[in-house]
Every structure is written in C-alpha cells, then in structure tokens.
Amino acid sequence: MLIAPSLSYSLLAPILIVLAGALLGVLVEAFLDKTHRAAIQLTISIGTLLLSLQQLWRIRELSSTTAAVNSVTIDKAGIFLQATIVLLALVAVLLIADQENFVAQASAVPGSSEERSALAEKSQQSEIFPLFLFAVAGMMLFTVASDLITLFVALEVFSLPLYLLAGLSRRRRLLSQEAALKYFLLGAYSSAFFLFGSAFLYGYSGTISLAGISAAAGSANDVFLLIGIIFVSVGLLFKISAVPFHSWTPDVYQGAPTPITGFMAACTKVAAFGAILRIFYVGFADSQTQWRPVITIIAIITMLFGSLVAIAQRDVKRMLAYSSIAHAGFLLSGVVALNKDGLAASLFYLFAYGFTTLAAFGIITLIRDSTGEVTDLNRWVGLGRKSPLVAAAFSFLLLSFAGIPLTAGFVGKFAIFSAAYKSGAISLVVVGVLASAIAAFFYIRVIIMIFFTDPVNDSVSVVIPSVKSKISITISMVLSLVLGIAPTLLLTAADNFANFVK
C-alpha cells in the first residue's frame, strides 16, 4: 500500500513561497506585455522575499528532522542561514532591477534622448527575476537538506539559473558568454564528483541521510567513507571557490553582469557554506580524523593563494574574485573548528561578508565613463577627488574585507580564528593572520590609488545612482558599519542559532 509523504508545509513555507514567486514570474514572462514586465517582476520578487522572511520569523523557534520525509531538517542554524540568504536577496534584487544601468550604457549611442530611452527599454531583461527566485529557492533548500539526493537536487536548482544569469551581460557579450560556459562546464564536473561521492557514501553506510552516515562511522569499510568524503567535498569546494577548484571564479566574476556577480558572491557563499557546515558537523563529525587534516591544508592554501594572486590584479572585479577565494579559506576555519563557537562565528561571518560584498559590487556599477562600466583599476585613479563620498564608501568596504578593527570583517575574522584556536588548529590561525596581512596590502593599495594619486585625463566619472541603487547600497553600508561598531547585536543571535539538529 502506498503511503502519502509526510510534509510540514508551515516549516517548508519559506522555500515554497519563493518557488511560487518564481513560477508566477514565468507566467508573467509568458503572458504579459513587455512594457510592464520589469515593474511587475520586481514587485513579485520583493513581495515573495518579504513573505518568505515573515514566515521564517514565525518558525524561528521551531525545529524538525522530518519536515519533508526525513530529507529536510529545519533547525535554528538552518533558519538563520535561510534568513541571511533572503535578506541578501532583497538587497541584491534592487541592484539587479536598476534599469539606470541600461540608460547609462545607452547614453553613448548617437541619437535623440527618445531613441536612447527606447534602446534602454528594449534592453530590459525581465526574465532575470524568475531565474533569480529559482536560484534563491535552491539556495534556501541547500542549507537545510539532510540527505544526499536532496542536496544534489538543491545544488542543481540554484546552479542552473546562475549559469544563465552569468551570460546575460549584453555590453560584455563575448566575455559574459565565455564566463557562463566555463561556469557551466566546471559546474557540471563538480556535480558529477558530488554524485560519485554520494554513491560511495551510500555504499559505505547503506543510507543517504547525513545522520545515518554519521551513525555508521567505524562500522564498515573506512576506505569507502574516505573516498566518499573526498568526492563530495570536491563538489562543495567548487561552489565556495576553494583552491584548487577556484579557476572559474575570476572569469565568471569579471564576465557576469556586476549585480549578478554581487548576488553570486554573497548568496552562493552563504548557501554553499551552509551545506558544508551541516554535512561536516552532522554527517562527518565522527570521522573528523580522516578529513580534518585535508580540509586544514586546503584552507591554508586557499587563504595564501587568494591573498597573493589578488596583488597582481588590475581589474577590480577580478581582484574581488581572488579576495573571495581568500575569504573562502578563512571561512573553512569554522569548518575545521567543529565546535559551537566555530558554527556561530561562521554564521556571523557569512552575514557580514554578504552585505559588504553586495555594497562593494553595487558601488562598482556606479563607476562609469561614456561607454559604460569601468573596472580597470588604473582608471579609478583620483576617484576620491571627483566623488569623495563614493570613494570613501568603497574604501571602508575594502578595510572591512581586510579585517581592520572597528569593521565587521575584523569581528568575523577574530571570532572564527578564536574558534579555530580553541579546537587546536593553531597553524590555521597563524597562516590566517599572515594571509590577512598580505590581503591588507592590496586593499590599501587601491585606497592609495583612489585618494592619494593625481587623476589622469581618462579617469572615470560616477553615475548618479537611482533610488533602487541608493537603497541597496545604503542598507548594505549601514549594516556593515553597525556590525563593526556593535557586533554583539548579531554575535548573540548567531550564538543562539548555532545549533544543528541531528
């Protein structure tokens, strides 16, 4: 006799609401006139995300290991990660919706203002919004999935829209298409590794659930377990841009539309690390002696590589790509720590890093000349004299990335290194501090270029941001500033929510 699956719709509602919004967006694309699509799609996206956030608030005290037939575990850490993704998405969607970017690009086209406005209207890509919502829903599911099949499904649900979104930059058509193709091909390989590792873990434990894999530790052939951990880790380390699975990151960050790059850099990092933390804290905790040395080495190499290679970059988006690689190494310290402090520090770090990243890429969209967006750092020389407010805001964000005191970045690094130190990973802490010092060099170098170097004839101008961009950048900046000055506001919440249900 067939038994109906047991589903807790109230606990799954935050994800289902976002999926419903994405499906509604597809219907809007199919049936509504092109003139009004962008505004309607933005309204649907914001409304959907707000409803999802409200539902997350309602279930914040609840937990369940059987929310969806033992495949989804709703717990405090999962709710915190989902809320972080939704909040970041609310800010990112305003950047993505800023059609002033298209107007600025169209301003270099000969013709009347009416013709340029018509070109800008024609350039609007409202199909971005349902793709965006599908990606957000997949990310939310990825952080709470508690079996290998659900993890793989969630991985593909958010990865496939991102491959498409990366190729939608019309001004950088060839570069954007190249980025999307590299991301797709390498992403397909990483997904195959994840599946291969899942098969070994199933062969080892006889189950696909993370709790079942943990319970089987030591009762079967540990070679199968080690191979499974290695291949599953490859699939996950690709998503966080850890060395040596990072090669796609600089090209995709540079080629994708800048608002999409910001969304990917912030939200994908939260989703991927959310899954990694759950897998290692729940599924692989009892076999830590087998994987901890390897993850420690990868974290060390990732921190050093990202910090050193970023020094040589002359494109601001590629520089932030290598910065993202270095931050992946810092965050892996929370995985190696394998304690509650490490989980709480990771939750804080992901929240703070996400908003700082969105603000940085939001400011990059403003730096333009007559032909459009400018990411060549040599063209940013003297920006502080032309636009001191924009230059000061970007400099503050760079200092936060560097981990300078009184910034959110400093608090995040201090918390995560403290947790790693308590767990005995002293070498990881020493290398992390060294890598942070190296990273501070190239961040401060950019600040010197902006403020203390004379501007040249081909230096850029700054586009006056629209209301949507102003709101997005302001919210991100304020949160980054507040978390640096009063970090206990979020640290306390992160500590309270640092709990995985097994």
VEXDREN-2710 file (C-alpha; in Angstrom, 1 decimal):
% VEXDREN-2710
k/r/px/py/pz
1/MET/0.0/0.0/0.0
2/LEU/1.3/3.4/-0.9
3/ILE/1.8/5.9/1.9
4/ALA/1.4/9.6/1.4
5/PRO/4.7/11.5/2.1
6/SER/4.7/13.4/5.4
7/LEU/5.3/17.1/4.7
8/SER/5.2/20.0/7.2
9/TYR/4.0/22.9/5.0
10/SER/4.4/25.5/7.6
11/LEU/8.2/24.7/8.0
12/LEU/8.7/24.4/4.3
13/ALA/6.6/27.6/3.5
14/PRO/9.7/29.9/3.2
15/ILE/11.1/27.8/0.4
16/LEU/7.7/27.1/-1.2
17/ILE/6.8/30.8/-1.2
18/VAL/9.9/31.7/-3.2
19/LEU/9.3/28.8/-5.6
20/ALA/5.7/30.0/-6.1
21/GLY/7.0/33.5/-6.8
22/ALA/9.4/32.1/-9.4
23/LEU/6.6/30.2/-11.2
24/LEU/4.4/33.3/-11.1
25/GLY/7.3/35.2/-12.7
26/VAL/7.5/32.6/-15.5
27/LEU/3.8/33.1/-16.2
28/VAL/4.3/36.9/-16.3
29/GLU/7.0/36.4/-18.9
30/ALA/4.7/34.2/-21.0
31/PHE/1.5/36.2/-21.0
32/LEU/2.1/39.9/-20.1
33/ASP/3.1/42.7/-22.4
34/LYS/6.8/43.5/-22.4
35/THR/6.3/47.2/-21.4
36/HIS/5.1/46.4/-17.9
37/ARG/7.0/43.2/-17.2
38/ALA/10.0/44.6/-15.4
39/ALA/8.0/46.5/-12.8
40/ILE/5.6/43.6/-12.2
41/GLN/8.5/41.1/-11.9
42/LEU/10.3/43.4/-9.3
43/THR/7.1/43.7/-7.3
44/ILE/6.6/39.9/-7.3
45/SER/10.3/39.3/-6.3
46/ILE/10.2/41.8/-3.4
47/GLY/6.8/40.6/-2.2
48/THR/7.8/37.0/-2.4
49/LEU/11.0/37.5/-0.4
50/LEU/9.3/39.6/2.2
51/LEU/6.6/36.9/2.7
52/SER/9.3/34.3/2.9
53/LEU/11.1/36.3/5.6
54/GLN/7.9/36.8/7.5
55/GLN/7.4/33.0/7.6
56/LEU/11.0/32.4/8.7
57/TRP/10.3/34.8/11.6
58/ARG/7.2/32.8/12.5
59/ILE/9.0/29.4/12.7
60/ARG/12.2/30.7/14.2
61/GLU/11.7/28.7/17.4
62/LEU/10.6/25.5/15.7
63/SER/12.7/22.5/14.6
64/SER/12.0/19.2/12.9
65/THR/14.0/16.5/11.3
66/THR/11.0/15.3/9.3
67/ALA/9.9/18.5/7.6
68/ALA/9.9/16.6/4.2
69/VAL/10.1/12.8/4.6
70/ASN/13.4/12.9/6.6
71/SER/15.0/14.8/3.7
72/VAL/14.9/18.3/5.1
73/THR/15.9/19.3/8.6
74/ILE/14.6/22.6/9.9
75/ASP/16.7/23.8/12.9
76/LYS/18.0/27.1/14.3
77/ALA/21.1/27.2/12.2
78/GLY/19.2/26.4/9.0
79/ILE/16.6/29.2/9.7
80/PHE/19.5/31.7/10.3
81/LEU/21.1/30.7/7.0
82/GLN/17.8/30.9/5.1
83/ALA/17.1/34.3/6.6
84/THR/20.6/35.5/5.6
85/ILE/20.0/34.4/2.0
86/VAL/16.6/36.1/1.9
87/LEU/17.9/39.4/3.3
88/LEU/20.8/39.4/0.9
89/ALA/18.5/38.6/-2.0
90/LEU/16.2/41.5/-1.0
91/VAL/19.2/43.9/-1.4
92/ALA/20.6/42.2/-4.5
93/VAL/17.3/42.3/-6.4
94/LEU/17.3/46.1/-6.1
95/LEU/20.7/46.2/-7.8
96/ILE/19.6/43.8/-10.4
97/ALA/16.4/45.8/-11.1
98/ASP/18.2/49.1/-11.5
99/GLN/17.4/49.9/-15.1
100/GLU/19.5/53.1/-14.9
101/ASN/22.4/50.8/-15.7
102/PHE/20.9/50.3/-19.2
103/VAL/20.3/54.0/-19.6
104/ALA/23.9/54.8/-18.8
105/GLN/25.1/52.3/-21.4
106/ALA/22.7/53.7/-23.9
107/SER/23.8/57.2/-23.3
108/ALA/26.9/56.6/-25.6
109/VAL/24.7/55.7/-28.5
110/PRO/24.1/58.5/-31.1
111/GLY/20.6/59.8/-31.5
112/SER/17.9/61.7/-29.6
113/SER/17.1/61.1/-25.9
114/GLU/13.9/59.4/-27.0
115/GLU/15.9/56.9/-29.1
116/ARG/18.3/56.2/-26.3
117/SER/15.4/55.7/-23.9
118/ALA/13.8/53.3/-26.3
119/LEU/17.1/51.4/-26.5
120/ALA/17.3/51.2/-22.7
121/GLU/13.7/50.0/-22.6
122/LYS/14.4/47.4/-25.2
123/SER/17.5/46.2/-23.2
124/GLN/15.5/45.4/-20.1
125/GLN/15.8/41.7/-19.3
126/SER/12.8/40.9/-17.1
127/GLU/13.5/37.1/-17.4
128/ILE/16.2/37.7/-14.8
129/PHE/13.7/37.8/-12.0
130/PRO/12.2/34.3/-12.1
131/LEU/15.7/32.9/-12.7
132/PHE/16.8/34.9/-9.6
133/LEU/14.0/33.5/-7.5
134/PHE/14.6/29.9/-8.6
135/ALA/18.3/30.4/-7.5
136/VAL/17.2/31.8/-4.2
137/ALA/14.8/28.9/-3.5
138/GLY/17.5/26.3/-4.4
139/MET/20.0/28.1/-2.0
140/MET/17.4/28.0/0.8
141/LEU/16.8/24.3/0.3
142/PHE/20.5/23.6/0.1
143/THR/21.1/24.9/3.6
144/VAL/18.5/22.6/5.2
145/ALA/18.8/19.5/3.1
146/SER/19.7/16.5/5.2
147/ASP/20.2/13.7/2.7
148/LEU/22.5/13.4/-0.3
149/ILE/19.8/13.3/-3.0
150/THR/18.0/16.4/-1.7
151/LEU/21.4/18.2/-1.5
152/PHE/22.1/17.3/-5.2
153/VAL/18.6/18.5/-6.3
154/ALA/19.0/21.8/-4.4
155/LEU/22.5/22.2/-5.9
156/GLU/21.2/22.0/-9.4
157/VAL/18.1/24.1/-8.7
158/PHE/20.3/27.1/-7.8
159/SER/23.3/26.3/-10.1
160/LEU/21.4/26.2/-13.4
161/PRO/19.8/29.6/-13.1
162/LEU/23.2/31.1/-12.1
163/TYR/24.8/29.6/-15.3
164/LEU/22.2/31.5/-17.3
165/LEU/22.4/34.7/-15.3
166/ALA/26.2/34.8/-15.7
167/GLY/25.8/35.0/-19.5
168/LEU/23.3/37.9/-19.6
169/SER/25.7/40.9/-19.8
170/ARG/24.9/42.5/-23.2
171/ARG/27.6/45.1/-23.0
172/ARG/30.3/42.4/-22.5
173/ARG/28.7/39.8/-24.7
174/LEU/31.7/37.6/-25.5
175/LEU/33.3/37.9/-22.1
176/SER/29.9/37.1/-20.5
177/GLN/29.2/34.1/-22.7
178/GLU/32.7/32.8/-22.0
179/ALA/32.2/33.1/-18.3
180/ALA/28.8/31.3/-18.4
181/LEU/30.2/28.5/-20.5
182/LYS/33.2/28.0/-18.1
183/TYR/30.9/28.1/-15.1
184/PHE/28.5/25.6/-16.7
185/LEU/31.2/23.1/-17.7
186/LEU/33.2/23.2/-14.5
187/GLY/29.9/23.2/-12.5
188/ALA/28.8/20.1/-14.3
189/TYR/32.1/18.3/-13.4
190/SER/31.7/19.3/-9.8
191/SER/28.2/18.0/-9.7
192/ALA/29.4/14.7/-11.1
193/PHE/32.0/14.5/-8.4
194/PHE/29.3/15.2/-5.8
195/LEU/27.2/12.3/-7.2
196/PHE/30.1/10.0/-7.3
197/GLY/31.0/10.7/-3.7
198/SER/27.4/10.2/-2.7
199/ALA/27.4/6.8/-4.3
200/PHE/30.4/5.8/-2.2
201/LEU/28.8/7.1/1.0
202/TYR/25.7/5.2/0.3
203/GLY/27.7/2.0/-0.3
204/TYR/29.5/2.7/3.0
205/SER/26.5/3.3/5.2
206/GLY/23.5/1.9/3.3
207/THR/21.7/5.2/3.7
208/ILE/21.7/8.6/2.1
209/SER/20.9/10.6/5.2
210/LEU/23.6/12.6/6.9
211/ALA/22.6/11.3/10.4
212/GLY/22.7/7.7/9.0
213/ILE/26.2/8.2/7.6
214/SER/27.3/9.6/11.0
215/ALA/25.8/6.6/12.8
216/ALA/27.6/4.1/10.5
217/ALA/31.1/5.6/11.3
218/GLY/33.5/2.9/12.2
219/SER/31.2/0.0/11.3
220/ALA/32.2/-0.6/7.7
221/ASN/35.0/-0.1/5.2
222/ASP/36.5/3.2/6.0
223/VAL/38.1/3.4/2.5
224/PHE/34.6/3.9/1.0
225/LEU/33.9/6.6/3.6
226/LEU/37.2/8.4/2.8
227/ILE/36.6/8.3/-1.0
228/GLY/33.0/9.5/-0.5
229/ILE/34.1/12.4/1.7
230/ILE/36.8/13.4/-0.8
231/PHE/34.5/13.4/-3.9
232/VAL/31.5/15.1/-2.1
233/SER/34.0/17.7/-0.8
234/VAL/35.2/18.4/-4.3
235/GLY/31.7/19.3/-5.4
236/LEU/31.1/21.6/-2.5
237/LEU/34.6/23.2/-2.5
238/PHE/34.0/24.2/-6.1
239/LYS/30.9/26.3/-5.1
240/ILE/32.9/28.2/-2.4
241/SER/35.9/28.8/-4.8
242/ALA/38.4/26.9/-2.6
243/VAL/41.8/26.1/-4.2
244/PRO/42.4/24.1/-6.4
245/PHE/38.7/24.3/-7.5
246/HIS/38.7/28.1/-8.0
247/SER/39.7/28.5/-11.6
248/TRP/36.2/29.6/-12.7
249/THR/35.9/32.4/-10.2
250/PRO/37.9/35.3/-11.7
251/ASP/36.5/34.8/-15.2
252/VAL/32.9/34.5/-14.0
253/TYR/33.1/37.4/-11.7
254/GLN/34.6/39.6/-14.4
255/GLY/32.3/38.5/-17.2
256/ALA/28.9/38.3/-15.5
257/PRO/26.8/41.5/-15.1
258/THR/28.1/43.2/-12.0
259/PRO/24.8/43.0/-10.0
260/ILE/24.6/39.3/-10.7
261/THR/28.3/38.9/-9.6
262/GLY/27.4/40.6/-6.3
263/PHE/24.4/38.2/-5.9
264/MET/26.5/35.2/-6.6
265/ALA/29.4/36.3/-4.5
266/ALA/27.2/36.9/-1.4
267/CYS/24.3/34.4/-1.6
268/THR/26.1/31.4/-3.2
269/LYS/28.8/31.7/-0.5
270/VAL/26.2/31.5/2.3
271/ALA/24.3/28.6/0.7
272/ALA/27.4/26.6/0.0
273/PHE/29.0/27.1/3.4
274/GLY/25.6/26.4/5.0
275/ALA/25.6/23.0/3.3
276/ILE/29.3/22.3/4.1
277/LEU/28.8/23.1/7.8
278/ARG/25.8/20.8/8.0
279/ILE/27.5/18.0/6.2
280/PHE/30.7/18.1/8.2
281/TYR/29.1/19.0/11.6
282/VAL/26.3/16.3/11.2
283/GLY/27.4/13.7/8.7
284/PHE/31.2/13.6/9.1
285/ALA/31.7/14.7/12.7
286/ASP/32.6/11.2/13.9
287/SER/35.2/10.7/11.2
288/GLN/37.0/14.0/11.6
289/THR/40.4/12.4/11.9
290/GLN/40.1/11.4/8.3
291/TRP/39.1/14.7/6.7
292/ARG/40.3/17.4/9.1
293/PRO/44.0/17.4/8.0
294/VAL/43.0/17.7/4.3
295/ILE/40.5/20.5/4.9
296/THR/43.1/22.3/7.0
297/ILE/45.6/22.1/4.2
298/ILE/43.1/23.3/1.6
299/ALA/42.1/26.2/3.9
300/ILE/45.7/27.3/4.3
301/ILE/46.5/27.1/0.6
302/THR/43.2/28.9/-0.3
303/MET/44.0/31.8/2.1
304/LEU/47.5/32.3/0.9
305/PHE/46.7/31.8/-2.8
306/GLY/43.8/34.2/-2.8
307/SER/45.7/36.9/-0.9
308/LEU/48.9/36.6/-3.0
309/VAL/47.4/36.5/-6.5
310/ALA/45.0/39.4/-5.8
311/ILE/48.0/41.7/-5.5
312/ALA/48.7/41.3/-9.3
313/GLN/45.2/42.1/-10.4
314/ARG/44.4/45.2/-12.4
315/ASP/40.6/44.7/-12.8
316/VAL/38.6/45.4/-9.7
317/LYS/36.2/42.6/-10.2
318/ARG/39.0/40.0/-10.6
319/MET/40.6/41.5/-7.5
320/LEU/37.4/40.9/-5.5
321/ALA/37.2/37.4/-7.0
322/TYR/40.6/36.5/-5.6
323/SER/39.6/38.2/-2.4
324/SER/36.5/35.9/-2.3
325/ILE/38.8/32.9/-2.7
326/ALA/40.9/34.1/0.3
327/HIS/37.7/34.6/2.4
328/ALA/36.6/31.0/1.5
329/GLY/39.8/29.9/3.2
330/PHE/39.0/32.0/6.3
331/LEU/35.5/30.5/6.5
332/LEU/36.9/27.0/6.2
333/SER/38.5/27.7/9.6
334/GLY/35.0/27.5/11.0
335/VAL/34.5/24.0/9.4
336/VAL/37.8/22.8/10.8
337/ALA/36.9/24.1/14.3
338/LEU/34.0/21.7/14.5
339/ASN/32.5/23.3/17.7
340/LYS/29.7/25.6/18.5
341/ASP/31.9/28.7/18.5
342/GLY/33.0/27.8/15.0
343/LEU/29.5/27.5/13.8
344/ALA/28.4/30.8/15.5
345/ALA/31.4/32.6/14.1
346/SER/30.7/31.2/10.6
347/LEU/27.1/32.4/10.8
348/PHE/28.2/35.9/11.7
349/TYR/31.0/35.9/9.1
350/LEU/28.6/34.9/6.3
351/PHE/26.1/37.6/7.2
352/ALA/28.6/40.4/7.5
353/TYR/30.7/39.3/4.4
354/GLY/27.5/39.0/2.3
355/PHE/26.4/42.6/2.9
356/THR/29.9/44.0/2.5
357/THR/30.2/42.2/-0.8
358/LEU/26.9/43.4/-2.1
359/ALA/27.8/47.0/-1.2
360/ALA/31.2/46.7/-3.0
361/PHE/29.7/45.4/-6.2
362/GLY/26.9/48.0/-6.0
363/ILE/29.5/50.8/-6.0
364/ILE/31.3/49.2/-8.9
365/THR/28.1/49.5/-11.0
366/LEU/28.3/53.3/-10.5
367/ILE/31.9/53.8/-11.8
368/ARG/31.4/54.6/-15.5
369/ASP/32.6/56.5/-18.4
370/SER/30.8/57.4/-21.7
371/THR/30.9/53.8/-22.9
372/GLY/29.6/52.1/-19.7
373/GLU/31.0/50.4/-16.6
374/VAL/34.7/50.7/-15.9
375/THR/36.5/48.0/-13.8
376/ASP/40.1/48.8/-14.8
377/LEU/41.8/49.9/-11.6
378/ASN/44.1/52.3/-13.5
379/ARG/41.0/54.2/-14.5
380/TRP/40.0/54.6/-10.9
381/VAL/43.0/56.9/-10.1
382/GLY/41.9/60.1/-8.4
383/LEU/38.3/59.0/-7.8
384/GLY/38.5/60.4/-4.3
385/ARG/38.7/64.0/-5.7
386/LYS/35.9/63.5/-8.2
387/SER/33.5/61.6/-6.0
388/PRO/34.7/61.7/-2.4
389/LEU/31.6/60.1/-0.9
390/VAL/31.6/57.1/-3.3
391/ALA/35.4/56.7/-2.9
392/ALA/35.1/56.8/0.9
393/ALA/32.3/54.2/1.0
394/PHE/34.3/51.8/-1.2
395/SER/37.4/52.4/0.9
396/PHE/35.5/51.5/4.1
397/LEU/34.3/48.3/2.4
398/LEU/37.9/47.4/1.4
399/LEU/39.1/48.0/5.0
400/SER/36.3/45.6/6.2
401/PHE/37.5/43.0/3.7
402/ALA/41.0/43.4/5.1
403/GLY/39.8/42.9/8.7
404/ILE/40.8/46.3/10.1
405/PRO/39.5/46.9/13.6
406/LEU/36.1/48.6/14.0
407/THR/34.8/46.9/10.9
408/ALA/32.6/43.8/10.5
409/GLY/35.4/42.0/8.8
410/PHE/37.6/42.3/11.8
411/VAL/35.0/40.9/14.1
412/GLY/34.2/38.0/11.8
413/LYS/37.9/37.0/11.4
414/PHE/38.6/37.4/15.2
415/ALA/35.6/35.2/16.0
416/ILE/36.4/32.5/13.5
417/PHE/40.1/32.4/14.3
418/SER/39.3/32.2/18.0
419/ALA/37.1/29.2/17.4
420/ALA/39.8/27.5/15.3
421/TYR/42.4/28.2/18.1
422/LYS/40.1/26.6/20.7
423/SER/39.9/23.5/18.6
424/GLY/43.7/23.2/18.4
425/ALA/44.1/24.4/14.8
426/ILE/46.9/26.8/15.7
427/SER/48.7/26.5/12.3
428/LEU/45.5/27.5/10.6
429/VAL/45.2/30.6/12.8
430/VAL/48.9/31.7/12.2
431/VAL/48.5/31.3/8.4
432/GLY/45.1/33.1/8.5
433/VAL/46.6/36.2/10.3
434/LEU/49.5/36.2/7.8
435/ALA/47.2/36.0/4.8
436/SER/45.1/38.8/6.3
437/ALA/48.2/41.0/6.5
438/ILE/49.0/40.2/2.9
439/ALA/45.4/40.9/1.8
440/ALA/45.5/44.3/3.6
441/PHE/48.4/45.3/1.3
442/PHE/46.3/45.2/-2.0
443/TYR/43.2/46.7/-0.4
444/ILE/45.2/49.6/1.0
445/ARG/47.0/50.0/-2.4
446/VAL/43.6/50.6/-4.0
447/ILE/42.7/53.2/-1.4
448/ILE/46.0/55.0/-2.1
449/MET/45.2/55.0/-5.9
450/ILE/41.8/56.4/-5.2
451/PHE/42.7/59.2/-2.7
452/PHE/46.4/59.9/-3.0
453/THR/47.2/59.7/-6.7
454/ASP/46.6/62.6/-9.1
455/PRO/43.7/61.9/-11.5
456/VAL/44.5/61.4/-15.2
457/ASN/42.7/62.5/-18.4
458/ASP/41.0/59.2/-18.9
459/SER/39.8/58.7/-15.3
460/VAL/36.2/57.8/-14.9
461/SER/33.1/59.6/-13.9
462/VAL/30.4/58.4/-11.4
463/VAL/26.8/57.8/-12.4
464/ILE/24.3/59.3/-10.1
465/PRO/22.6/56.2/-8.6
466/SER/18.8/55.6/-8.9
467/VAL/16.6/55.2/-5.9
468/LYS/16.9/51.4/-6.0
469/SER/20.7/51.5/-6.1
470/LYS/20.8/54.1/-3.3
471/ILE/18.6/51.9/-1.1
472/SER/20.6/48.8/-1.8
473/ILE/24.0/50.3/-1.2
474/THR/22.9/52.3/1.8
475/ILE/21.3/49.3/3.5
476/SER/24.5/47.2/2.9
477/MET/26.8/50.0/4.1
478/VAL/24.8/50.7/7.3
479/LEU/24.7/47.0/8.2
480/SER/28.5/46.7/7.6
481/LEU/29.1/49.8/9.7
482/VAL/26.8/48.7/12.6
483/LEU/28.2/45.2/12.7
484/GLY/31.7/46.7/13.1
485/ILE/30.8/49.1/15.9
486/ALA/28.2/46.9/17.7
487/PRO/28.9/43.3/16.7
488/THR/27.2/41.8/19.8
489/LEU/23.8/42.6/18.2
490/LEU/24.5/39.8/15.7
491/LEU/27.0/37.7/17.6
492/THR/24.5/37.0/20.3
493/ALA/21.9/35.9/17.7
494/ALA/24.4/33.8/15.9
495/ASP/25.4/32.1/19.1
496/ASN/21.7/31.4/19.9
497/PHE/21.1/30.0/16.5
498/ALA/24.3/27.9/16.3
499/ASN/22.7/24.5/16.5
500/PHE/22.2/21.7/14.1
501/VAL/19.6/19.1/14.9
502/LYS/20.8/15.5/14.1
END
